[in-house]
Amino acid sequence: MADNMRMQAEMRELQAQLAHLKDSLTSQGYSLADDLRSKTSSAARQAEQAARYARDEAATVAGIVREHPTAASTALLGMALIGGLVGYLIGTQQQEQRRPWYRY
């Protein structure tokens, strides 16, 4: 009989501990969900601002190109030539450093 009473008391204690653990985990889950929600809304706002900035800059560049098409095409052609020259120089430099496998 005493063993039965002791066992029931231990069961009640375990149930109380489980209820406390459940409540603690629930509150931590809600806290983490709130943090995550605030961080994602902040990230969404920042992404929206970046998209708006990129859209505004693209509109500005498009307006400049419309006003000055000759200057824009000359600038693009100049950048392409410089890029091609840099690529050629890098390519020739790497070819000089390579030796065939049979010359080692």
Biopython code that builds the backbone (N, CA, C, O; Angstrom):
import numpy as np
from Bio.PDB.StructureBuilder import StructureBuilder

atoms = [
    (1, "MET", "N", (0.809, -1.178, 0.000)),
    (1, "MET", "CA", (0.000, 0.000, 0.000)),
    (1, "MET", "C", (0.862, 1.256, 0.000)),
    (1, "MET", "O", (0.591, 2.211, -0.727)),
    (2, "ALA", "N", (1.914, 1.237, 0.836)),
    (2, "ALA", "CA", (2.809, 2.398, 0.897)),
    (2, "ALA", "C", (3.536, 2.574, -0.429)),
    (2, "ALA", "O", (3.777, 3.695, -0.878)),
    (3, "ASP", "N", (3.887, 1.429, -1.057)),
    (3, "ASP", "CA", (4.546, 1.502, -2.357)),
    (3, "ASP", "C", (3.621, 2.097, -3.409)),
    (3, "ASP", "O", (4.052, 2.870, -4.264)),
    (4, "ASN", "N", (2.362, 1.734, -3.340)),
    (4, "ASN", "CA", (1.374, 2.237, -4.284)),
    (4, "ASN", "C", (1.194, 3.747, -4.122)),
    (4, "ASN", "O", (1.096, 4.469, -5.114)),
    (5, "MET", "N", (1.151, 4.223, -2.886)),
    (5, "MET", "CA", (0.997, 5.660, -2.612)),
    (5, "MET", "C", (2.231, 6.421, -3.092)),
    (5, "MET", "O", (2.128, 7.496, -3.682)),
    (6, "ARG", "N", (3.398, 5.840, -2.826)),
    (6, "ARG", "CA", (4.651, 6.479, -3.242)),
    (6, "ARG", "C", (4.713, 6.553, -4.769)),
    (6, "ARG", "O", (5.132, 7.567, -5.326)),
    (7, "MET", "N", (4.302, 5.495, -5.434)),
    (7, "MET", "CA", (4.307, 5.462, -6.894)),
    (7, "MET", "C", (3.345, 6.497, -7.473)),
    (7, "MET", "O", (3.667, 7.160, -8.458)),
    (8, "GLN", "N", (2.171, 6.637, -6.867)),
    (8, "GLN", "CA", (1.211, 7.633, -7.338)),
    (8, "GLN", "C", (1.752, 9.052, -7.143)),
    (8, "GLN", "O", (1.555, 9.920, -7.993)),
    (9, "ALA", "N", (2.426, 9.275, -6.029)),
    (9, "ALA", "CA", (3.020, 10.598, -5.768)),
    (9, "ALA", "C", (4.108, 10.903, -6.799)),
    (9, "ALA", "O", (4.204, 12.023, -7.300)),
    (10, "GLU", "N", (4.915, 9.908, -7.103)),
    (10, "GLU", "CA", (5.953, 10.096, -8.113)),
    (10, "GLU", "C", (5.341, 10.358, -9.490)),
    (10, "GLU", "O", (5.861, 11.173, -10.251)),
    (11, "MET", "N", (4.254, 9.682, -9.813)),
    (11, "MET", "CA", (3.573, 9.889, -11.091)),
    (11, "MET", "C", (3.031, 11.318, -11.178)),
    (11, "MET", "O", (3.154, 11.974, -12.213)),
    (12, "ARG", "N", (2.422, 11.799, -10.065)),
    (12, "ARG", "CA", (1.919, 13.172, -10.051)),
    (12, "ARG", "C", (3.063, 14.169, -10.235)),
    (12, "ARG", "O", (2.930, 15.161, -10.950)),
    (13, "GLU", "N", (4.183, 13.888, -9.579)),
    (13, "GLU", "CA", (5.359, 14.765, -9.702)),
    (13, "GLU", "C", (5.874, 14.767, -11.141)),
    (13, "GLU", "O", (6.199, 15.827, -11.677)),
    (14, "LEU", "N", (5.950, 13.608, -11.766)),
    (14, "LEU", "CA", (6.385, 13.522, -13.166)),
    (14, "LEU", "C", (5.412, 14.246, -14.090)),
    (14, "LEU", "O", (5.839, 14.924, -15.025)),
    (15, "GLN", "N", (4.111, 14.110, -13.842)),
    (15, "GLN", "CA", (3.127, 14.812, -14.653)),
    (15, "GLN", "C", (3.275, 16.321, -14.510)),
    (15, "GLN", "O", (3.162, 17.060, -15.488)),
    (16, "ALA", "N", (3.528, 16.773, -13.283)),
    (16, "ALA", "CA", (3.728, 18.204, -13.056)),
    (16, "ALA", "C", (4.985, 18.691, -13.777)),
    (16, "ALA", "O", (4.978, 19.763, -14.382)),
    (17, "GLN", "N", (6.059, 17.909, -13.715)),
    (17, "GLN", "CA", (7.296, 18.286, -14.405)),
    (17, "GLN", "C", (7.091, 18.323, -15.922)),
    (17, "GLN", "O", (7.588, 19.225, -16.597)),
    (18, "LEU", "N", (6.358, 17.341, -16.454)),
    (18, "LEU", "CA", (6.073, 17.325, -17.887)),
    (18, "LEU", "C", (5.234, 18.534, -18.302)),
    (18, "LEU", "O", (5.483, 19.129, -19.351)),
    (19, "ALA", "N", (4.252, 18.898, -17.493)),
    (19, "ALA", "CA", (3.422, 20.067, -17.789)),
    (19, "ALA", "C", (4.276, 21.335, -17.779)),
    (19, "ALA", "O", (4.126, 22.201, -18.641)),
    (20, "HIS", "N", (5.174, 21.434, -16.794)),
    (20, "HIS", "CA", (6.066, 22.597, -16.725)),
    (20, "HIS", "C", (6.990, 22.637, -17.947)),
    (20, "HIS", "O", (7.201, 23.703, -18.525)),
    (21, "LEU", "N", (7.533, 21.503, -18.337)),
    (21, "LEU", "CA", (8.407, 21.425, -19.504)),
    (21, "LEU", "C", (7.656, 21.801, -20.775)),
    (21, "LEU", "O", (8.185, 22.511, -21.631)),
    (22, "LYS", "N", (6.432, 21.326, -20.893)),
    (22, "LYS", "CA", (5.602, 21.649, -22.053)),
    (22, "LYS", "C", (5.343, 23.150, -22.131)),
    (22, "LYS", "O", (5.453, 23.748, -23.201)),
    (23, "ASP", "N", (5.001, 23.756, -21.001)),
    (23, "ASP", "CA", (4.760, 25.203, -20.969)),
    (23, "ASP", "C", (6.024, 25.984, -21.323)),
    (23, "ASP", "O", (5.971, 26.972, -22.055)),
    (24, "SER", "N", (7.153, 25.530, -20.798)),
    (24, "SER", "CA", (8.423, 26.202, -21.079)),
    (24, "SER", "C", (8.774, 26.122, -22.569)),
    (24, "SER", "O", (9.170, 27.119, -23.172)),
    (25, "LEU", "N", (8.625, 24.933, -23.154)),
    (25, "LEU", "CA", (8.912, 24.764, -24.580)),
    (25, "LEU", "C", (7.949, 25.570, -25.446)),
    (25, "LEU", "O", (8.348, 26.115, -26.475)),
    (26, "THR", "N", (6.700, 25.646, -25.041)),
    (26, "THR", "CA", (5.714, 26.426, -25.784)),
    (26, "THR", "C", (6.085, 27.897, -25.783)),
    (26, "THR", "O", (6.042, 28.549, -26.826)),
    (27, "SER", "N", (6.449, 28.427, -24.619)),
    (27, "SER", "CA", (6.804, 29.850, -24.551)),
    (27, "SER", "C", (8.078, 30.132, -25.339)),
    (27, "SER", "O", (8.183, 31.176, -25.982)),
    (28, "GLN", "N", (9.050, 29.219, -25.302)),
    (28, "GLN", "CA", (10.271, 29.404, -26.094)),
    (28, "GLN", "C", (9.960, 29.341, -27.579)),
    (28, "GLN", "O", (10.542, 30.092, -28.362)),
    (29, "GLY", "N", (9.055, 28.460, -27.978)),
    (29, "GLY", "CA", (8.658, 28.367, -29.380)),
    (29, "GLY", "C", (7.999, 29.642, -29.866)),
    (29, "GLY", "O", (8.283, 30.115, -30.966)),
    (30, "TYR", "N", (7.111, 30.203, -29.038)),
    (30, "TYR", "CA", (6.468, 31.461, -29.411)),
    (30, "TYR", "C", (7.495, 32.591, -29.515)),
    (30, "TYR", "O", (7.428, 33.427, -30.416)),
    (31, "SER", "N", (8.427, 32.600, -28.596)),
    (31, "SER", "CA", (9.472, 33.636, -28.616)),
    (31, "SER", "C", (10.324, 33.528, -29.881)),
    (31, "SER", "O", (10.604, 34.532, -30.535)),
    (32, "LEU", "N", (10.732, 32.306, -30.219)),
    (32, "LEU", "CA", (11.529, 32.109, -31.432)),
    (32, "LEU", "C", (10.731, 32.460, -32.688)),
    (32, "LEU", "O", (11.277, 33.029, -33.633)),
    (33, "ALA", "N", (9.451, 32.123, -32.697)),
    (33, "ALA", "CA", (8.612, 32.444, -33.848)),
    (33, "ALA", "C", (8.487, 33.958, -34.014)),
    (33, "ALA", "O", (8.533, 34.462, -35.136)),
    (34, "ASP", "N", (8.331, 34.681, -32.918)),
    (34, "ASP", "CA", (8.254, 36.140, -32.990)),
    (34, "ASP", "C", (9.559, 36.739, -33.504)),
    (34, "ASP", "O", (9.546, 37.644, -34.338)),
    (35, "ASP", "N", (10.692, 36.228, -32.999)),
    (35, "ASP", "CA", (11.994, 36.714, -33.484)),
    (35, "ASP", "C", (12.146, 36.458, -34.973)),
    (35, "ASP", "O", (12.578, 37.338, -35.717)),
    (36, "LEU", "N", (11.796, 35.268, -35.404)),
    (36, "LEU", "CA", (11.921, 34.917, -36.814)),
    (36, "LEU", "C", (11.011, 35.779, -37.677)),
    (36, "LEU", "O", (11.401, 36.224, -38.756)),
    (37, "ARG", "N", (9.808, 36.007, -37.200)),
    (37, "ARG", "CA", (8.849, 36.838, -37.937)),
    (37, "ARG", "C", (9.382, 38.263, -38.092)),
    (37, "ARG", "O", (9.268, 38.849, -39.168)),
    (38, "SER", "N", (9.961, 38.825, -37.034)),
    (38, "SER", "CA", (10.476, 40.193, -37.114)),
    (38, "SER", "C", (11.698, 40.259, -38.029)),
    (38, "SER", "O", (11.871, 41.231, -38.764)),
    (39, "LYS", "N", (12.545, 39.229, -37.988)),
    (39, "LYS", "CA", (13.726, 39.231, -38.853)),
    (39, "LYS", "C", (13.346, 39.086, -40.321)),
    (39, "LYS", "O", (13.934, 39.741, -41.182)),
    (40, "THR", "N", (12.370, 38.234, -40.610)),
    (40, "THR", "CA", (11.976, 38.060, -42.013)),
    (40, "THR", "C", (11.278, 39.305, -42.541)),
    (40, "THR", "O", (11.450, 39.658, -43.708)),
    (41, "SER", "N", (10.498, 39.971, -41.709)),
    (41, "SER", "CA", (9.854, 41.201, -42.183)),
    (41, "SER", "C", (10.894, 42.283, -42.413)),
    (41, "SER", "O", (10.760, 43.082, -43.340)),
    (42, "SER", "N", (11.929, 42.320, -41.581)),
    (42, "SER", "CA", (13.019, 43.285, -41.776)),
    (42, "SER", "C", (13.781, 42.974, -43.064)),
    (42, "SER", "O", (14.120, 43.881, -43.823)),
    (43, "ALA", "N", (14.045, 41.707, -43.303)),
    (43, "ALA", "CA", (14.758, 41.319, -44.531)),
    (43, "ALA", "C", (13.909, 41.625, -45.759)),
    (43, "ALA", "O", (14.438, 42.043, -46.789)),
    (44, "ALA", "N", (12.610, 41.422, -45.659)),
    (44, "ALA", "CA", (11.726, 41.717, -46.786)),
    (44, "ALA", "C", (11.712, 43.210, -47.086)),
    (44, "ALA", "O", (11.713, 43.619, -48.247)),
    (45, "ARG", "N", (11.700, 44.024, -46.026)),
    (45, "ARG", "CA", (11.752, 45.476, -46.232)),
    (45, "ARG", "C", (13.055, 45.890, -46.897)),
    (45, "ARG", "O", (13.051, 46.726, -47.801)),
    (46, "GLN", "N", (14.167, 45.316, -46.461)),
    (46, "GLN", "CA", (15.456, 45.655, -47.048)),
    (46, "GLN", "C", (15.530, 45.215, -48.505)),
    (46, "GLN", "O", (16.074, 45.938, -49.339)),
    (47, "ALA", "N", (14.992, 44.044, -48.822)),
    (47, "ALA", "CA", (14.988, 43.571, -50.210)),
    (47, "ALA", "C", (14.120, 44.476, -51.072)),
    (47, "ALA", "O", (14.461, 44.761, -52.220)),
    (48, "GLU", "N", (13.008, 44.924, -50.525)),
    (48, "GLU", "CA", (12.132, 45.826, -51.270)),
    (48, "GLU", "C", (12.824, 47.162, -51.531)),
    (48, "GLU", "O", (12.709, 47.724, -52.620)),
    (49, "GLN", "N", (13.539, 47.665, -50.532)),
    (49, "GLN", "CA", (14.279, 48.921, -50.719)),
    (49, "GLN", "C", (15.383, 48.761, -51.762)),
    (49, "GLN", "O", (15.597, 49.657, -52.577)),
    (50, "ALA", "N", (16.085, 47.627, -51.743)),
    (50, "ALA", "CA", (17.144, 47.385, -52.724)),
    (50, "ALA", "C", (16.562, 47.286, -54.131)),
    (50, "ALA", "O", (17.144, 47.807, -55.082)),
    (51, "ALA", "N", (15.424, 46.623, -54.263)),
    (51, "ALA", "CA", (14.784, 46.509, -55.575)),
    (51, "ALA", "C", (14.326, 47.881, -56.072)),
    (51, "ALA", "O", (14.472, 48.193, -57.254)),
    (52, "ARG", "N", (13.781, 48.688, -55.188)),
    (52, "ARG", "CA", (13.335, 50.029, -55.565)),
    (52, "ARG", "C", (14.533, 50.884, -55.993)),
    (52, "ARG", "O", (14.452, 51.630, -56.970)),
    (53, "TYR", "N", (15.649, 50.771, -55.253)),
    (53, "TYR", "CA", (16.863, 51.517, -55.595)),
    (53, "TYR", "C", (17.392, 51.092, -56.968)),
    (53, "TYR", "O", (17.749, 51.938, -57.788)),
    (54, "ALA", "N", (17.441, 49.774, -57.213)),
    (54, "ALA", "CA", (17.930, 49.275, -58.508)),
    (54, "ALA", "C", (17.016, 49.738, -59.643)),
    (54, "ALA", "O", (17.494, 50.110, -60.715)),
    (55, "ARG", "N", (15.716, 49.715, -59.409)),
    (55, "ARG", "CA", (14.763, 50.172, -60.420)),
    (55, "ARG", "C", (14.957, 51.660, -60.725)),
    (55, "ARG", "O", (14.935, 52.069, -61.886)),
    (56, "ASP", "N", (15.146, 52.464, -59.677)),
    (56, "ASP", "CA", (15.364, 53.899, -59.871)),
    (56, "ASP", "C", (16.663, 54.166, -60.630)),
    (56, "ASP", "O", (16.703, 55.021, -61.515)),
    (57, "GLU", "N", (17.717, 53.438, -60.285)),
    (57, "GLU", "CA", (19.002, 53.624, -60.973)),
    (57, "GLU", "C", (18.901, 53.196, -62.434)),
    (57, "GLU", "O", (19.451, 53.859, -63.314)),
    (58, "ALA", "N", (18.205, 52.099, -62.697)),
    (58, "ALA", "CA", (18.032, 51.644, -64.078)),
    (58, "ALA", "C", (17.249, 52.675, -64.884)),
    (58, "ALA", "O", (17.566, 52.931, -66.046)),
    (59, "ALA", "N", (16.226, 53.265, -64.267)),
    (59, "ALA", "CA", (15.459, 54.302, -64.960)),
    (59, "ALA", "C", (16.327, 55.519, -65.245)),
    (59, "ALA", "O", (16.209, 56.133, -66.306)),
    (60, "THR", "N", (17.198, 55.872, -64.305)),
    (60, "THR", "CA", (18.100, 57.008, -64.506)),
    (60, "THR", "C", (19.060, 56.735, -65.657)),
    (60, "THR", "O", (19.259, 57.590, -66.520)),
    (61, "VAL", "N", (19.654, 55.549, -65.670)),
    (61, "VAL", "CA", (20.595, 55.202, -66.747)),
    (61, "VAL", "C", (19.863, 55.166, -68.084)),
    (61, "VAL", "O", (20.386, 55.644, -69.090)),
    (62, "ALA", "N", (18.665, 54.606, -68.101)),
    (62, "ALA", "CA", (17.899, 54.552, -69.351)),
    (62, "ALA", "C", (17.592, 55.957, -69.854)),
    (62, "ALA", "O", (17.638, 56.207, -71.058)),
    (63, "GLY", "N", (17.278, 56.877, -68.943)),
    (63, "GLY", "CA", (17.021, 58.261, -69.341)),
    (63, "GLY", "C", (18.252, 58.918, -69.928)),
    (63, "GLY", "O", (18.155, 59.644, -70.918)),
    (64, "ILE", "N", (19.402, 58.676, -69.337)),
    (64, "ILE", "CA", (20.653, 59.254, -69.849)),
    (64, "ILE", "C", (20.969, 58.680, -71.225)),
    (64, "ILE", "O", (21.388, 59.411, -72.122)),
    (65, "VAL", "N", (20.770, 57.380, -71.393)),
    (65, "VAL", "CA", (21.043, 56.747, -72.689)),
    (65, "VAL", "C", (20.095, 57.297, -73.754)),
    (65, "VAL", "O", (20.504, 57.509, -74.896)),
    (66, "ARG", "N", (18.837, 57.527, -73.391)),
    (66, "ARG", "CA", (17.892, 58.105, -74.352)),
    (66, "ARG", "C", (18.308, 59.513, -74.767)),
    (66, "ARG", "O", (18.168, 59.890, -75.931)),
    (67, "GLU", "N", (18.817, 60.282, -73.817)),
    (67, "GLU", "CA", (19.213, 61.660, -74.124)),
    (67, "GLU", "C", (20.516, 61.722, -74.909)),
    (67, "GLU", "O", (20.690, 62.607, -75.746)),
    (68, "HIS", "N", (21.425, 60.804, -74.651)),
    (68, "HIS", "CA", (22.751, 60.826, -75.281)),
    (68, "HIS", "C", (23.104, 59.454, -75.850)),
    (68, "HIS", "O", (23.979, 58.783, -75.303)),
    (69, "PRO", "N", (22.457, 59.016, -76.926)),
    (69, "PRO", "CA", (22.708, 57.666, -77.442)),
    (69, "PRO", "C", (24.118, 57.498, -77.998)),
    (69, "PRO", "O", (24.704, 56.425, -77.858)),
    (70, "THR", "N", (24.664, 58.514, -78.615)),
    (70, "THR", "CA", (26.012, 58.399, -79.193)),
    (70, "THR", "C", (27.058, 58.244, -78.096)),
    (70, "THR", "O", (27.953, 57.405, -78.199)),
    (71, "ALA", "N", (26.946, 59.041, -77.063)),
    (71, "ALA", "CA", (27.907, 58.950, -75.966)),
    (71, "ALA", "C", (27.800, 57.595, -75.262)),
    (71, "ALA", "O", (28.813, 57.014, -74.873)),
    (72, "ALA", "N", (26.583, 57.100, -75.100)),
    (72, "ALA", "CA", (26.398, 55.813, -74.435)),
    (72, "ALA", "C", (26.993, 54.677, -75.260)),
    (72, "ALA", "O", (27.655, 53.795, -74.713)),
    (73, "SER", "N", (26.763, 54.693, -76.574)),
    (73, "SER", "CA", (27.318, 53.617, -77.396)),
    (73, "SER", "C", (28.835, 53.710, -77.455)),
    (73, "SER", "O", (29.516, 52.685, -77.479)),
    (74, "THR", "N", (29.372, 54.924, -77.479)),
    (74, "THR", "CA", (30.832, 55.088, -77.472)),
    (74, "THR", "C", (31.423, 54.566, -76.165)),
    (74, "THR", "O", (32.457, 53.898, -76.174)),
    (75, "ALA", "N", (30.770, 54.868, -75.041)),
    (75, "ALA", "CA", (31.262, 54.385, -73.749)),
    (75, "ALA", "C", (31.211, 52.860, -73.677)),
    (75, "ALA", "O", (32.149, 52.233, -73.184)),
    (76, "LEU", "N", (30.123, 52.260, -74.164)),
    (76, "LEU", "CA", (30.025, 50.800, -74.153)),
    (76, "LEU", "C", (31.077, 50.157, -75.053)),
    (76, "LEU", "O", (31.677, 49.144, -74.693)),
    (77, "LEU", "N", (31.295, 50.750, -76.218)),
    (77, "LEU", "CA", (32.311, 50.225, -77.123)),
    (77, "LEU", "C", (33.699, 50.343, -76.501)),
    (77, "LEU", "O", (34.515, 49.429, -76.613)),
    (78, "GLY", "N", (33.961, 51.467, -75.850)),
    (78, "GLY", "CA", (35.260, 51.652, -75.179)),
    (78, "GLY", "C", (35.475, 50.634, -74.073)),
    (78, "GLY", "O", (36.560, 50.069, -73.943)),
    (79, "MET", "N", (34.436, 50.400, -73.272)),
    (79, "MET", "CA", (34.567, 49.407, -72.201)),
    (79, "MET", "C", (34.773, 48.009, -72.769)),
    (79, "MET", "O", (35.536, 47.223, -72.208)),
    (80, "ALA", "N", (34.103, 47.688, -73.875)),
    (80, "ALA", "CA", (34.277, 46.371, -74.494)),
    (80, "ALA", "C", (35.697, 46.208, -75.010)),
    (80, "ALA", "O", (36.295, 45.144, -74.850)),
    (81, "LEU", "N", (36.242, 47.245, -75.624)),
    (81, "LEU", "CA", (37.620, 47.168, -76.119)),
    (81, "LEU", "C", (38.618, 47.014, -74.979)),
    (81, "LEU", "O", (39.554, 46.220, -75.075)),
    (82, "ILE", "N", (38.423, 47.769, -73.900)),
    (82, "ILE", "CA", (39.324, 47.650, -72.749)),
    (82, "ILE", "C", (39.214, 46.250, -72.135)),
    (82, "ILE", "O", (40.227, 45.646, -71.783)),
    (83, "GLY", "N", (38.001, 45.742, -72.009)),
    (83, "GLY", "CA", (37.813, 44.391, -71.467)),
    (83, "GLY", "C", (38.453, 43.338, -72.348)),
    (83, "GLY", "O", (39.067, 42.396, -71.847)),
    (84, "GLY", "N", (38.316, 43.489, -73.658)),
    (84, "GLY", "CA", (38.955, 42.546, -74.577)),
    (84, "GLY", "C", (40.470, 42.606, -74.480)),
    (84, "GLY", "O", (41.135, 41.571, -74.516)),
    (85, "LEU", "N", (41.023, 43.810, -74.357)),
    (85, "LEU", "CA", (42.475, 43.965, -74.229)),
    (85, "LEU", "C", (42.977, 43.337, -72.931)),
    (85, "LEU", "O", (43.987, 42.634, -72.932)),
    (86, "VAL", "N", (42.291, 43.580, -71.849)),
    (86, "VAL", "CA", (42.691, 42.994, -70.565)),
    (86, "VAL", "C", (42.600, 41.468, -70.632)),
    (86, "VAL", "O", (43.495, 40.775, -70.149)),
    (87, "GLY", "N", (41.536, 40.943, -71.223)),
    (87, "GLY", "CA", (41.410, 39.495, -71.372)),
    (87, "GLY", "C", (42.516, 38.899, -72.220)),
    (87, "GLY", "O", (43.040, 37.829, -71.908)),
    (88, "TYR", "N", (42.874, 39.593, -73.297)),
    (88, "TYR", "CA", (43.957, 39.120, -74.160)),
    (88, "TYR", "C", (45.286, 39.097, -73.403)),
    (88, "TYR", "O", (46.036, 38.125, -73.486)),
    (89, "LEU", "N", (45.572, 40.176, -72.662)),
    (89, "LEU", "CA", (46.828, 40.232, -71.908)),
    (89, "LEU", "C", (46.895, 39.150, -70.831)),
    (89, "LEU", "O", (47.943, 38.536, -70.628)),
    (90, "ILE", "N", (45.797, 38.921, -70.153)),
    (90, "ILE", "CA", (45.787, 37.863, -69.135)),
    (90, "ILE", "C", (45.960, 36.493, -69.783)),
    (90, "ILE", "O", (46.675, 35.640, -69.259)),
    (91, "GLY", "N", (45.306, 36.286, -70.923)),
    (91, "GLY", "CA", (45.424, 35.006, -71.618)),
    (91, "GLY", "C", (46.827, 34.739, -72.125)),
    (91, "GLY", "O", (47.314, 33.613, -72.016)),
    (92, "THR", "N", (47.486, 35.743, -72.674)),
    (92, "THR", "CA", (48.851, 35.536, -73.170)),
    (92, "THR", "C", (49.825, 35.349, -72.025)),
    (92, "THR", "O", (50.784, 34.589, -72.157)),
    (93, "GLN", "N", (49.609, 36.015, -70.912)),
    (93, "GLN", "CA", (50.497, 35.849, -69.761)),
    (93, "GLN", "C", (50.406, 34.425, -69.219)),
    (93, "GLN", "O", (51.427, 33.844, -68.851)),
    (94, "GLN", "N", (49.228, 33.863, -69.165)),
    (94, "GLN", "CA", (49.066, 32.510, -68.656)),
    (94, "GLN", "C", (49.639, 31.488, -69.621)),
    (94, "GLN", "O", (50.119, 30.441, -69.186)),
    (95, "GLN", "N", (49.604, 31.759, -70.911)),
    (95, "GLN", "CA", (50.171, 30.815, -71.868)),
    (95, "GLN", "C", (51.688, 30.762, -71.742)),
    (95, "GLN", "O", (52.284, 29.699, -71.919)),
    (96, "GLU", "N", (52.319, 31.887, -71.441)),
    (96, "GLU", "CA", (53.772, 31.895, -71.293)),
    (96, "GLU", "C", (54.201, 31.120, -70.057)),
    (96, "GLU", "O", (55.281, 30.530, -70.058)),
    (97, "GLN", "N", (53.421, 31.100, -69.040)),
    (97, "GLN", "CA", (53.785, 30.403, -67.813)),
    (97, "GLN", "C", (53.579, 28.896, -67.920)),
    (97, "GLN", "O", (54.199, 28.149, -67.163)),
    (98, "ARG", "N", (52.751, 28.433, -68.812)),
    (98, "ARG", "CA", (52.498, 26.998, -68.971)),
    (98, "ARG", "C", (53.590, 26.374, -69.836)),
    (98, "ARG", "O", (54.014, 26.928, -70.851)),
    (99, "ARG", "N", (54.019, 25.216, -69.396)),
    (99, "ARG", "CA", (54.971, 24.455, -70.212)),
    (99, "ARG", "C", (54.349, 23.111, -70.518)),
    (99, "ARG", "O", (53.613, 22.563, -69.698)),
    (100, "PRO", "N", (54.634, 22.581, -71.677)),
    (100, "PRO", "CA", (54.129, 21.243, -71.989)),
    (100, "PRO", "C", (54.677, 20.209, -71.005)),
    (100, "PRO", "O", (55.737, 20.415, -70.415)),
    (101, "TRP", "N", (53.979, 19.131, -70.834)),
    (101, "TRP", "CA", (54.356, 18.117, -69.853)),
    (101, "TRP", "C", (55.699, 17.473, -70.186)),
    (101, "TRP", "O", (56.378, 16.976, -69.287)),
    (102, "TYR", "N", (56.096, 17.471, -71.465)),
    (102, "TYR", "CA", (57.326, 16.793, -71.835)),
    (102, "TYR", "C", (58.550, 17.665, -71.694)),
    (102, "TYR", "O", (59.647, 17.197, -71.997)),
    (103, "ARG", "N", (58.431, 18.903, -71.254)),
    (103, "ARG", "CA", (59.603, 19.776, -71.082)),
    (103, "ARG", "C", (60.013, 19.921, -69.618)),
    (103, "ARG", "O", (60.810, 20.804, -69.303)),
    (104, "TYR", "N", (59.512, 19.111, -68.737)),
    (104, "TYR", "CA", (59.876, 19.234, -67.326)),
    (104, "TYR", "C", (61.160, 18.587, -67.027)),
    (104, "TYR", "O", (61.606, 18.603, -65.880)),
]
sb = StructureBuilder()
sb.init_structure("model")
sb.init_model(0)
sb.init_chain("A")
sb.init_seg("    ")
for serial, (resi, resn, name, xyz) in enumerate(atoms, 1):
    if name == "N":
        sb.init_residue(resn, " ", resi, " ")
    sb.init_atom(name, np.array(xyz, "f"), 0.0, 1.0, " ", f" {name:<3s}", serial, name[0])
structure = sb.get_structure()
